């Protein structure tokens, strides 16, 4: 039972390290996945005055 717990903890730590590595290295290899959508948005605004 202890061996199973150790394996699960190892996999959780390995998965966390993988997510952190993807967050830091991902934009270098997959820039389109991390880029913000860029398009111009024009909307009319009505301001209420007294």
PDBQT receptor file of N, H, CA, C and O in Angstrom, charges set to zero:
ATOM      1  N   UNK A   1       0.829  -1.199   0.000  1.00  0.00    +0.000 N 
ATOM      2  CA  UNK A   1       0.000   0.000   0.000  1.00  0.00    +0.000 C 
ATOM      3  C   UNK A   1       0.871   1.260   0.000  1.00  0.00    +0.000 C 
ATOM      4  O   UNK A   1       0.582   2.222  -0.712  1.00  0.00    +0.000 OA
ATOM      5  N   UNK A   2       1.932   1.246   0.801  1.00  0.00    +0.000 N 
ATOM      6  H   UNK A   2       2.167   0.465   1.379  1.00  0.00    +0.000 HD
ATOM      7  CA  UNK A   2       2.817   2.407   0.867  1.00  0.00    +0.000 C 
ATOM      8  C   UNK A   2       3.473   2.667  -0.488  1.00  0.00    +0.000 C 
ATOM      9  O   UNK A   2       3.681   3.816  -0.878  1.00  0.00    +0.000 OA
ATOM     10  N   UNK A   3       3.798   1.579  -1.205  1.00  0.00    +0.000 N 
ATOM     11  H   UNK A   3       3.629   0.646  -0.889  1.00  0.00    +0.000 HD
ATOM     12  CA  UNK A   3       4.428   1.732  -2.520  1.00  0.00    +0.000 C 
ATOM     13  C   UNK A   3       3.477   2.436  -3.492  1.00  0.00    +0.000 C 
ATOM     14  O   UNK A   3       3.911   3.269  -4.286  1.00  0.00    +0.000 OA
ATOM     15  N   UNK A   4       2.193   2.109  -3.434  1.00  0.00    +0.000 N 
ATOM     16  H   UNK A   4       1.840   1.432  -2.788  1.00  0.00    +0.000 HD
ATOM     17  CA  UNK A   4       1.193   2.753  -4.291  1.00  0.00    +0.000 C 
ATOM     18  C   UNK A   4       1.084   4.243  -3.977  1.00  0.00    +0.000 C 
ATOM     19  O   UNK A   4       0.982   5.060  -4.891  1.00  0.00    +0.000 OA
ATOM     20  N   UNK A   5       1.102   4.597  -2.715  1.00  0.00    +0.000 N 
ATOM     21  H   UNK A   5       1.185   3.933  -1.973  1.00  0.00    +0.000 HD
ATOM     22  CA  UNK A   5       1.034   6.007  -2.315  1.00  0.00    +0.000 C 
ATOM     23  C   UNK A   5       2.263   6.756  -2.816  1.00  0.00    +0.000 C 
ATOM     24  O   UNK A   5       2.150   7.883  -3.298  1.00  0.00    +0.000 OA
ATOM     25  N   UNK A   6       3.431   6.139  -2.705  1.00  0.00    +0.000 N 
ATOM     26  H   UNK A   6       3.522   5.223  -2.313  1.00  0.00    +0.000 HD
ATOM     27  CA  UNK A   6       4.655   6.789  -3.182  1.00  0.00    +0.000 C 
ATOM     28  C   UNK A   6       4.619   6.990  -4.695  1.00  0.00    +0.000 C 
ATOM     29  O   UNK A   6       5.061   8.024  -5.195  1.00  0.00    +0.000 OA
ATOM     30  N   UNK A   7       4.099   6.011  -5.420  1.00  0.00    +0.000 N 
ATOM     31  H   UNK A   7       3.741   5.171  -5.014  1.00  0.00    +0.000 HD
ATOM     32  CA  UNK A   7       4.007   6.146  -6.875  1.00  0.00    +0.000 C 
ATOM     33  C   UNK A   7       3.028   7.257  -7.242  1.00  0.00    +0.000 C 
ATOM     34  O   UNK A   7       3.311   8.051  -8.138  1.00  0.00    +0.000 OA
ATOM     35  N   UNK A   8       1.890   7.326  -6.570  1.00  0.00    +0.000 N 
ATOM     36  H   UNK A   8       1.660   6.681  -5.842  1.00  0.00    +0.000 HD
ATOM     37  CA  UNK A   8       0.919   8.389  -6.849  1.00  0.00    +0.000 C 
ATOM     38  C   UNK A   8       1.492   9.766  -6.537  1.00  0.00    +0.000 C 
ATOM     39  O   UNK A   8       1.302  10.700  -7.316  1.00  0.00    +0.000 OA
ATOM     40  N   UNK A   9       2.180   9.908  -5.424  1.00  0.00    +0.000 N 
ATOM     41  H   UNK A   9       2.334   9.150  -4.791  1.00  0.00    +0.000 HD
ATOM     42  CA  UNK A   9       2.812  11.192  -5.092  1.00  0.00    +0.000 C 
ATOM     43  C   UNK A   9       3.860  11.572  -6.127  1.00  0.00    +0.000 C 
ATOM     44  O   UNK A   9       3.967  12.737  -6.509  1.00  0.00    +0.000 OA
ATOM     45  N   UNK A  10       4.629  10.597  -6.579  1.00  0.00    +0.000 N 
ATOM     46  H   UNK A  10       4.542   9.651  -6.269  1.00  0.00    +0.000 HD
ATOM     47  CA  UNK A  10       5.637  10.856  -7.601  1.00  0.00    +0.000 C 
ATOM     48  C   UNK A  10       4.985  11.334  -8.894  1.00  0.00    +0.000 C 
ATOM     49  O   UNK A  10       5.468  12.275  -9.524  1.00  0.00    +0.000 OA
ATOM     50  N   UNK A  11       3.884  10.684  -9.294  1.00  0.00    +0.000 N 
ATOM     51  H   UNK A  11       3.491   9.920  -8.783  1.00  0.00    +0.000 HD
ATOM     52  CA  UNK A  11       3.190  11.090 -10.512  1.00  0.00    +0.000 C 
ATOM     53  C   UNK A  11       2.575  12.478 -10.385  1.00  0.00    +0.000 C 
ATOM     54  O   UNK A  11       2.556  13.237 -11.354  1.00  0.00    +0.000 OA
ATOM     55  N   UNK A  12       2.077  12.814  -9.212  1.00  0.00    +0.000 N 
ATOM     56  H   UNK A  12       2.092  12.198  -8.425  1.00  0.00    +0.000 HD
ATOM     57  CA  UNK A  12       1.510  14.155  -8.996  1.00  0.00    +0.000 C 
ATOM     58  C   UNK A  12       2.598  15.219  -9.093  1.00  0.00    +0.000 C 
ATOM     59  O   UNK A  12       2.404  16.257  -9.726  1.00  0.00    +0.000 OA
ATOM     60  N   UNK A  13       3.748  14.958  -8.462  1.00  0.00    +0.000 N 
ATOM     61  H   UNK A  13       3.905  14.114  -7.948  1.00  0.00    +0.000 HD
ATOM     62  CA  UNK A  13       4.861  15.917  -8.525  1.00  0.00    +0.000 C 
ATOM     63  C   UNK A  13       5.374  16.029  -9.957  1.00  0.00    +0.000 C 
ATOM     64  O   UNK A  13       5.667  17.128 -10.428  1.00  0.00    +0.000 OA
ATOM     65  N   UNK A  14       5.482  14.902 -10.649  1.00  0.00    +0.000 N 
ATOM     66  H   UNK A  14       5.244  14.009 -10.267  1.00  0.00    +0.000 HD
ATOM     67  CA  UNK A  14       5.951  14.919 -12.038  1.00  0.00    +0.000 C 
ATOM     68  C   UNK A  14       4.974  15.679 -12.937  1.00  0.00    +0.000 C 
ATOM     69  O   UNK A  14       5.402  16.431 -13.812  1.00  0.00    +0.000 OA
ATOM     70  N   UNK A  15       3.680  15.493 -12.733  1.00  0.00    +0.000 N 
ATOM     71  H   UNK A  15       3.332  14.882 -12.022  1.00  0.00    +0.000 HD
ATOM     72  CA  UNK A  15       2.679  16.230 -13.508  1.00  0.00    +0.000 C 
ATOM     73  C   UNK A  15       2.728  17.721 -13.237  1.00  0.00    +0.000 C 
ATOM     74  O   UNK A  15       2.608  18.524 -14.163  1.00  0.00    +0.000 OA
ATOM     75  N   UNK A  16       2.906  18.107 -11.965  1.00  0.00    +0.000 N 
ATOM     76  H   UNK A  16       3.004  17.456 -11.213  1.00  0.00    +0.000 HD
ATOM     77  CA  UNK A  16       3.023  19.529 -11.623  1.00  0.00    +0.000 C 
ATOM     78  C   UNK A  16       4.248  20.154 -12.263  1.00  0.00    +0.000 C 
ATOM     79  O   UNK A  16       4.185  21.267 -12.786  1.00  0.00    +0.000 OA
ATOM     80  N   UNK A  17       5.369  19.432 -12.220  1.00  0.00    +0.000 N 
ATOM     81  H   UNK A  17       5.420  18.528 -11.796  1.00  0.00    +0.000 HD
ATOM     82  CA  UNK A  17       6.589  19.941 -12.851  1.00  0.00    +0.000 C 
ATOM     83  C   UNK A  17       6.399  20.066 -14.359  1.00  0.00    +0.000 C 
ATOM     84  O   UNK A  17       6.912  20.998 -14.978  1.00  0.00    +0.000 OA
ATOM     85  N   UNK A  18       5.668  19.133 -14.947  1.00  0.00    +0.000 N 
ATOM     86  H   UNK A  18       5.251  18.375 -14.444  1.00  0.00    +0.000 HD
ATOM     87  CA  UNK A  18       5.404  19.203 -16.386  1.00  0.00    +0.000 C 
ATOM     88  C   UNK A  18       4.549  20.406 -16.755  1.00  0.00    +0.000 C 
ATOM     89  O   UNK A  18       4.792  21.056 -17.772  1.00  0.00    +0.000 OA
ATOM     90  N   UNK A  19       3.546  20.706 -15.929  1.00  0.00    +0.000 N 
ATOM     91  H   UNK A  19       3.349  20.178 -15.103  1.00  0.00    +0.000 HD
ATOM     92  CA  UNK A  19       2.706  21.879 -16.199  1.00  0.00    +0.000 C 
ATOM     93  C   UNK A  19       3.494  23.177 -16.063  1.00  0.00    +0.000 C 
ATOM     94  O   UNK A  19       3.320  24.098 -16.861  1.00  0.00    +0.000 OA
ATOM     95  N   UNK A  20       4.354  23.250 -15.060  1.00  0.00    +0.000 N 
ATOM     96  H   UNK A  20       4.495  22.502 -14.412  1.00  0.00    +0.000 HD
ATOM     97  CA  UNK A  20       5.178  24.454 -14.882  1.00  0.00    +0.000 C 
ATOM     98  C   UNK A  20       6.141  24.596 -16.058  1.00  0.00    +0.000 C 
ATOM     99  O   UNK A  20       6.331  25.698 -16.572  1.00  0.00    +0.000 OA
ATOM    100  N   UNK A  21       6.745  23.501 -16.484  1.00  0.00    +0.000 N 
ATOM    101  H   UNK A  21       6.591  22.605 -16.066  1.00  0.00    +0.000 HD
ATOM    102  CA  UNK A  21       7.662  23.554 -17.624  1.00  0.00    +0.000 C 
ATOM    103  C   UNK A  21       6.921  23.977 -18.888  1.00  0.00    +0.000 C 
ATOM    104  O   UNK A  21       7.447  24.762 -19.677  1.00  0.00    +0.000 OA
ATOM    105  N   UNK A  22       5.718  23.473 -19.088  1.00  0.00    +0.000 N 
ATOM    106  H   UNK A  22       5.291  22.835 -18.448  1.00  0.00    +0.000 HD
ATOM    107  CA  UNK A  22       4.934  23.860 -20.267  1.00  0.00    +0.000 C 
ATOM    108  C   UNK A  22       4.579  25.345 -20.230  1.00  0.00    +0.000 C 
ATOM    109  O   UNK A  22       4.568  26.010 -21.266  1.00  0.00    +0.000 OA
ATOM    110  N   UNK A  23       4.290  25.862 -19.037  1.00  0.00    +0.000 N 
ATOM    111  H   UNK A  23       4.299  25.321 -18.196  1.00  0.00    +0.000 HD
ATOM    112  CA  UNK A  23       3.938  27.279 -18.919  1.00  0.00    +0.000 C 
ATOM    113  C   UNK A  23       5.127  28.175 -19.258  1.00  0.00    +0.000 C 
ATOM    114  O   UNK A  23       4.950  29.252 -19.826  1.00  0.00    +0.000 OA
ATOM    115  N   UNK A  24       6.332  27.737 -18.914  1.00  0.00    +0.000 N 
ATOM    116  H   UNK A  24       6.476  26.861 -18.453  1.00  0.00    +0.000 HD
ATOM    117  CA  UNK A  24       7.503  28.565 -19.184  1.00  0.00    +0.000 C 
ATOM    118  C   UNK A  24       8.092  28.321 -20.574  1.00  0.00    +0.000 C 
ATOM    119  O   UNK A  24       8.551  29.260 -21.225  1.00  0.00    +0.000 OA
ATOM    120  N   UNK A  25       8.083  27.087 -21.025  1.00  0.00    +0.000 N 
ATOM    121  H   UNK A  25       7.711  26.325 -20.496  1.00  0.00    +0.000 HD
ATOM    122  CA  UNK A  25       8.733  26.750 -22.293  1.00  0.00    +0.000 C 
ATOM    123  C   UNK A  25       7.729  26.721 -23.447  1.00  0.00    +0.000 C 
ATOM    124  O   UNK A  25       8.121  26.868 -24.605  1.00  0.00    +0.000 OA
ATOM    125  N   UNK A  26       6.458  26.535 -23.153  1.00  0.00    +0.000 N 
ATOM    126  H   UNK A  26       6.139  26.416 -22.213  1.00  0.00    +0.000 HD
ATOM    127  CA  UNK A  26       5.431  26.436 -24.184  1.00  0.00    +0.000 C 
ATOM    128  C   UNK A  26       5.380  27.593 -25.152  1.00  0.00    +0.000 C 
ATOM    129  O   UNK A  26       5.280  27.362 -26.357  1.00  0.00    +0.000 OA
ATOM    130  N   UNK A  27       5.445  28.844 -24.682  1.00  0.00    +0.000 N 
ATOM    131  H   UNK A  27       5.527  29.032 -23.703  1.00  0.00    +0.000 HD
ATOM    132  CA  UNK A  27       5.389  29.972 -25.632  1.00  0.00    +0.000 C 
ATOM    133  C   UNK A  27       6.533  29.983 -26.636  1.00  0.00    +0.000 C 
ATOM    134  O   UNK A  27       6.393  30.562 -27.713  1.00  0.00    +0.000 OA
ATOM    135  N   UNK A  28       7.655  29.359 -26.314  1.00  0.00    +0.000 N 
ATOM    136  H   UNK A  28       7.768  28.888 -25.440  1.00  0.00    +0.000 HD
ATOM    137  CA  UNK A  28       8.778  29.315 -27.246  1.00  0.00    +0.000 C 
ATOM    138  C   UNK A  28       8.475  28.369 -28.403  1.00  0.00    +0.000 C 
ATOM    139  O   UNK A  28       8.784  28.673 -29.555  1.00  0.00    +0.000 OA
ATOM    140  N   UNK A  29       7.870  27.219 -28.094  1.00  0.00    +0.000 N 
ATOM    141  H   UNK A  29       7.620  26.973 -27.158  1.00  0.00    +0.000 HD
ATOM    142  CA  UNK A  29       7.620  26.207 -29.109  1.00  0.00    +0.000 C 
ATOM    143  C   UNK A  29       6.228  26.291 -29.726  1.00  0.00    +0.000 C 
ATOM    144  O   UNK A  29       6.045  25.891 -30.876  1.00  0.00    +0.000 OA
ATOM    145  N   UNK A  30       5.237  26.805 -28.984  1.00  0.00    +0.000 N 
ATOM    146  H   UNK A  30       5.385  27.130 -28.050  1.00  0.00    +0.000 HD
ATOM    147  CA  UNK A  30       3.862  26.911 -29.469  1.00  0.00    +0.000 C 
ATOM    148  C   UNK A  30       3.339  28.334 -29.257  1.00  0.00    +0.000 C 
ATOM    149  O   UNK A  30       2.434  28.529 -28.446  1.00  0.00    +0.000 OA
ATOM    150  N   UNK A  31       3.880  29.333 -29.960  1.00  0.00    +0.000 N 
ATOM    151  H   UNK A  31       4.616  29.174 -30.619  1.00  0.00    +0.000 HD
ATOM    152  CA  UNK A  31       3.477  30.719 -29.695  1.00  0.00    +0.000 C 
ATOM    153  C   UNK A  31       2.008  31.000 -30.006  1.00  0.00    +0.000 C 
ATOM    154  O   UNK A  31       1.408  31.870 -29.375  1.00  0.00    +0.000 OA
ATOM    155  N   UNK A  32       1.419  30.291 -30.958  1.00  0.00    +0.000 N 
ATOM    156  H   UNK A  32       1.907  29.584 -31.471  1.00  0.00    +0.000 HD
ATOM    157  CA  UNK A  32       0.025  30.555 -31.312  1.00  0.00    +0.000 C 
ATOM    158  C   UNK A  32      -0.919  30.138 -30.191  1.00  0.00    +0.000 C 
ATOM    159  O   UNK A  32      -1.982  30.738 -30.027  1.00  0.00    +0.000 OA
ATOM    160  N   UNK A  33      -0.554  29.132 -29.428  1.00  0.00    +0.000 N 
ATOM    161  H   UNK A  33       0.309  28.645 -29.561  1.00  0.00    +0.000 HD
ATOM    162  CA  UNK A  33      -1.409  28.675 -28.329  1.00  0.00    +0.000 C 
ATOM    163  C   UNK A  33      -1.427  29.674 -27.178  1.00  0.00    +0.000 C 
ATOM    164  O   UNK A  33      -2.390  29.716 -26.412  1.00  0.00    +0.000 OA
ATOM    165  N   UNK A  34      -0.383  30.472 -27.048  1.00  0.00    +0.000 N 
ATOM    166  H   UNK A  34       0.399  30.438 -27.670  1.00  0.00    +0.000 HD
ATOM    167  CA  UNK A  34      -0.269  31.375 -25.917  1.00  0.00    +0.000 C 
ATOM    168  C   UNK A  34      -0.557  32.831 -26.273  1.00  0.00    +0.000 C 
ATOM    169  O   UNK A  34      -0.590  33.689 -25.391  1.00  0.00    +0.000 OA
ATOM    170  N   UNK A  35      -0.763  33.113 -27.548  1.00  0.00    +0.000 N 
ATOM    171  H   UNK A  35      -0.736  32.416 -28.265  1.00  0.00    +0.000 HD
ATOM    172  CA  UNK A  35      -1.002  34.488 -27.971  1.00  0.00    +0.000 C 
ATOM    173  C   UNK A  35      -2.445  34.890 -27.664  1.00  0.00    +0.000 C 
ATOM    174  O   UNK A  35      -3.379  34.104 -27.823  1.00  0.00    +0.000 OA
ATOM    175  N   UNK A  36      -2.591  36.114 -27.227  1.00  0.00    +0.000 N 
ATOM    176  H   UNK A  36      -1.832  36.753 -27.098  1.00  0.00    +0.000 HD
ATOM    177  CA  UNK A  36      -3.933  36.648 -26.981  1.00  0.00    +0.000 C 
ATOM    178  C   UNK A  36      -4.600  36.945 -28.320  1.00  0.00    +0.000 C 
ATOM    179  O   UNK A  36      -3.928  37.361 -29.264  1.00  0.00    +0.000 OA
ATOM    180  N   UNK A  37      -5.900  36.739 -28.411  1.00  0.00    +0.000 N 
ATOM    181  H   UNK A  37      -6.445  36.401 -27.644  1.00  0.00    +0.000 HD
ATOM    182  CA  UNK A  37      -6.573  37.072 -29.669  1.00  0.00    +0.000 C 
ATOM    183  C   UNK A  37      -6.502  38.575 -29.916  1.00  0.00    +0.000 C 
ATOM    184  O   UNK A  37      -6.788  39.378 -29.029  1.00  0.00    +0.000 OA
ATOM    185  N   UNK A  38      -6.121  38.935 -31.123  1.00  0.00    +0.000 N 
ATOM    186  H   UNK A  38      -5.889  38.282 -31.844  1.00  0.00    +0.000 HD
ATOM    187  CA  UNK A  38      -5.965  40.364 -31.424  1.00  0.00    +0.000 C 
ATOM    188  C   UNK A  38      -6.882  40.752 -32.571  1.00  0.00    +0.000 C 
ATOM    189  O   UNK A  38      -6.662  40.383 -33.725  1.00  0.00    +0.000 OA
ATOM    190  N   UNK A  39      -7.901  41.495 -32.227  1.00  0.00    +0.000 N 
ATOM    191  H   UNK A  39      -8.079  41.795 -31.290  1.00  0.00    +0.000 HD
ATOM    192  CA  UNK A  39      -8.774  42.087 -33.222  1.00  0.00    +0.000 C 
ATOM    193  C   UNK A  39      -9.379  43.335 -32.607  1.00  0.00    +0.000 C 
ATOM    194  O   UNK A  39      -9.592  43.415 -31.397  1.00  0.00    +0.000 OA
ATOM    195  N   UNK A  40      -9.647  44.297 -33.458  1.00  0.00    +0.000 N 
ATOM    196  H   UNK A  40      -9.474  44.233 -34.440  1.00  0.00    +0.000 HD
ATOM    197  CA  UNK A  40     -10.169  45.565 -32.987  1.00  0.00    +0.000 C 
ATOM    198  C   UNK A  40     -11.663  45.436 -32.701  1.00  0.00    +0.000 C 
ATOM    199  O   UNK A  40     -12.420  44.882 -33.498  1.00  0.00    +0.000 OA
ATOM    200  N   UNK A  41     -12.066  45.956 -31.552  1.00  0.00    +0.000 N 
ATOM    201  H   UNK A  41     -11.451  46.405 -30.904  1.00  0.00    +0.000 HD
ATOM    202  CA  UNK A  41     -13.473  45.927 -31.157  1.00  0.00    +0.000 C 
ATOM    203  C   UNK A  41     -13.953  47.365 -31.039  1.00  0.00    +0.000 C 
ATOM    204  O   UNK A  41     -13.394  48.164 -30.288  1.00  0.00    +0.000 OA
ATOM    205  N   UNK A  42     -14.996  47.677 -31.793  1.00  0.00    +0.000 N 
ATOM    206  H   UNK A  42     -15.450  47.028 -32.403  1.00  0.00    +0.000 HD
ATOM    207  CA  UNK A  42     -15.569  49.016 -31.758  1.00  0.00    +0.000 C 
ATOM    208  C   UNK A  42     -17.021  48.896 -31.334  1.00  0.00    +0.000 C 
ATOM    209  O   UNK A  42     -17.831  48.256 -32.004  1.00  0.00    +0.000 OA
ATOM    210  N   UNK A  43     -17.333  49.521 -30.213  1.00  0.00    +0.000 N 
ATOM    211  H   UNK A  43     -16.675  50.041 -29.669  1.00  0.00    +0.000 HD
ATOM    212  CA  UNK A  43     -18.712  49.485 -29.705  1.00  0.00    +0.000 C 
ATOM    213  C   UNK A  43     -19.134  50.886 -29.311  1.00  0.00    +0.000 C 
ATOM    214  O   UNK A  43     -18.358  51.618 -28.696  1.00  0.00    +0.000 OA
ATOM    215  N   UNK A  44     -20.343  51.265 -29.653  1.00  0.00    +0.000 N 
ATOM    216  H   UNK A  44     -20.973  50.671 -30.152  1.00  0.00    +0.000 HD
ATOM    217  CA  UNK A  44     -20.814  52.596 -29.247  1.00  0.00    +0.000 C 
ATOM    218  C   UNK A  44     -21.094  52.640 -27.751  1.00  0.00    +0.000 C 
ATOM    219  O   UNK A  44     -21.579  51.669 -27.169  1.00  0.00    +0.000 OA
ATOM    220  N   UNK A  45     -20.785  53.766 -27.142  1.00  0.00    +0.000 N 
ATOM    221  H   UNK A  45     -20.391  54.554 -27.615  1.00  0.00    +0.000 HD
ATOM    222  CA  UNK A  45     -21.007  53.945 -25.704  1.00  0.00    +0.000 C 
ATOM    223  C   UNK A  45     -21.888  55.158 -25.522  1.00  0.00    +0.000 C 
ATOM    224  O   UNK A  45     -21.616  56.219 -26.084  1.00  0.00    +0.000 OA
ATOM    225  N   UNK A  46     -22.949  55.009 -24.734  1.00  0.00    +0.000 N 
ATOM    226  H   UNK A  46     -23.170  54.148 -24.278  1.00  0.00    +0.000 HD
ATOM    227  CA  UNK A  46     -23.835  56.123 -24.421  1.00  0.00    +0.000 C 
ATOM    228  C   UNK A  46     -23.567  56.546 -22.982  1.00  0.00    +0.000 C 
ATOM    229  O   UNK A  46     -23.745  55.765 -22.047  1.00  0.00    +0.000 OA
ATOM    230  N   UNK A  47     -23.133  57.804 -22.820  1.00  0.00    +0.000 N 
ATOM    231  H   UNK A  47     -22.989  58.438 -23.580  1.00  0.00    +0.000 HD
ATOM    232  CA  UNK A  47     -22.850  58.321 -21.495  1.00  0.00    +0.000 C 
ATOM    233  C   UNK A  47     -24.044  59.145 -21.009  1.00  0.00    +0.000 C 
ATOM    234  O   UNK A  47     -24.554  60.009 -21.722  1.00  0.00    +0.000 OA
ATOM    235  N   UNK A  48     -24.466  58.865 -19.811  1.00  0.00    +0.000 N 
ATOM    236  H   UNK A  48     -24.052  58.163 -19.232  1.00  0.00    +0.000 HD
ATOM    237  CA  UNK A  48     -25.573  59.614 -19.239  1.00  0.00    +0.000 C 
ATOM    238  C   UNK A  48     -25.008  60.814 -18.471  1.00  0.00    +0.000 C 
ATOM    239  O   UNK A  48     -24.105  60.671 -17.647  1.00  0.00    +0.000 OA
ATOM    240  N   UNK A  49     -25.554  61.987 -18.756  1.00  0.00    +0.000 N 
ATOM    241  H   UNK A  49     -26.288  62.103 -19.425  1.00  0.00    +0.000 HD
ATOM    242  CA  UNK A  49     -25.108  63.200 -18.060  1.00  0.00    +0.000 C 
ATOM    243  C   UNK A  49     -26.297  63.840 -17.349  1.00  0.00    +0.000 C 
ATOM    244  O   UNK A  49     -27.447  63.643 -17.741  1.00  0.00    +0.000 OA
ATOM    245  N   UNK A  50     -26.010  64.597 -16.314  1.00  0.00    +0.000 N 
ATOM    246  H   UNK A  50     -25.076  64.757 -15.996  1.00  0.00    +0.000 HD
ATOM    247  CA  UNK A  50     -27.069  65.285 -15.576  1.00  0.00    +0.000 C 
ATOM    248  C   UNK A  50     -27.318  66.656 -16.136  1.00  0.00    +0.000 C 
ATOM    249  O   UNK A  50     -28.178  67.380 -15.636  1.00  0.00    +0.000 OA
TER     250      UNK A  50
